[in-house]
Structure formats: structure tokens, C-alpha cells
């Protein structure tokens, strides 16, 4: 149903902001991709029934939508939709409800659903600046091979210091790292908008050490434009980045860090919060992260308030 085209501009904007919110909170790539598709189908159905605003959605209307889903044919396999698929739609609307509540809207989704344990705390797992330093220190012994250790540190610099998405790190090419300007050129981000991300002198040395001292030691490096090379000579994949972050965390031997279940997105989440703590204007953080709307970046304002209130 991802081919359904919305006409309502408010639904389009809400869907985009909701998708970014899921991404900011660190949900898996599968969730960030699939859940908005389910919400898009809900919006499309609302449009078809003449409902042009989320503010007028009632439990009775949502029940009608569920009734429609139970009757809708499975376009891939034929027959009716499975219970698993129907449950996915309910989960999508629950997350949409959580989004509306988190953004302090006056019109939260009025859906009577059973209360679930919120996983917001898990998704907003923030590292302290001291823990970040511990991770960088751990790259000195995170692997027996020096080239992997230097690559680990360079990955950390991109994910934390530069706040890049995992997908942006995967796509990064050598020519995109502008050492003379201390900028990384993100050619094609998630929102199809290019941006230039600054990095400091420490990250400069980290990235240079990896590129000039050990990248050439990776098999096939001379035939690839990729900045990060895997052990088999191809462009490093997202799973490798995820696994290396786990390995670095384990190398710290710090129980608190290990129990946080750090992911690449945890690092991006952490740098955004740290910048906000330092008083960096939220508009600048929005540009730094590559968000398309300020509302997405404002999630960190709510999060920082929660941390300070603890």
C-alpha cells in the first residue's frame, strides 16, 4: 500500500514528521520504513471518507477503519489480511498516538487501545560525555588488528562527533570527506537533501589516521571509492557498523555502557542532546542532523527536560 498517494497537505506533513520522529528515537530501519506505510494507508482511508483532519478522528471512526481492514483483500497473496498484519496496523496507530502526545498536540489520536508498556526510555538511551570518551578509549583495544581499531575510531567520529546516520556512513565516499574544510559532504541524505557537516580537529586526526595509515590495508581498497571498507573488500555494510559499535562497547568492560545496548543511532541521539545541553541553537542542530522540520529536532528539547528533571 506504499504506492497510495496522499493529497491532503496536513497529512503529508504529519506523515513526514512522524517518520522522522521514529528515526530520531532510534527505532530499527524496518520499523521506520514499515510503520509509516501503515499510517499512510490510514490517512488515505480518511481522505477517501472525507475526513481532512486528524483532530476529528474518534474511536468509532478507528473501529470503522479496522472493519475496513478486515474486509480488505491481501493484494500480494489474495484472501483476507492476516491477524499479524492487522496487529501491525494497530501498532502503527499506537505509535502515531504516542507521537501526537509527545508533541503536545491538542488533538491526540482518540483511540481506545489497551495500555502498553512504553518503550520510550529504551529508545531514548543517552550516553554521557564521559561514556563517549570511554568508547573512544576502547578503540585502542577493540580488535586485534590495528586497521580495524582505527576504522572503529573513525566510525565513532562519524556517528557521534558528526551525528551521521548509519546509512550515511555506509554511503560515505573518500571524496565526501573534505579535510581542508573540515566538513563531510552528505550528498544524498534520508530526506534527499545534501548538507555539509563540520568536524573538529580531533575528528580530523582520527579520520586522517584511518584513511592514510590503514585503509589501504583492506583488501580491494584500491578499487573502491567507499571511505569505509569491509574485510572482504566491499563497502562496509550497516550490519558491520552495528556489530562494531557493540564490540567497542564490550571492549570498555563498563557494565553500565554494555547494559545500554548501544546502537549507531544511540550515538547520533547522544550528540544532539549534548549540543543542546551546551546551548547550541536548536535551528543549528536541525541543520547539523539533516532534519527536514524543526518539529523533529524539538524531540530533544523534551528529552533534555526529562533528563534534567530526574
ABEGO torsion letter per residue (X at the ends): XAABBBABAAAAAAAAAAAAAAAAAGBBAAAAAAAAAAAAAAAAAAAAAGBABAAABBAAAAAAAAAAAAABBBAAAEEBBBAAAAAAAAAAAAAAAAAAAAAGBABBBBBBBBBBBBAAAAAABBBBAAAAAAAAAAAAAABABAAAAAAAAAAAAAAAAAGBBAAAAAABBAAABBAAAGBBBBABBAAGBBBBBBBBAAAAAAAAAAAAAAAAABBGAAABABABBBAAGBBBBAAAAAAAAAAAAAAAGBAAAAAAGBBAAAAAAAAAAAAAAAGBBAAAAAAAAGBABAAAAAAAAAAAAAAAAX
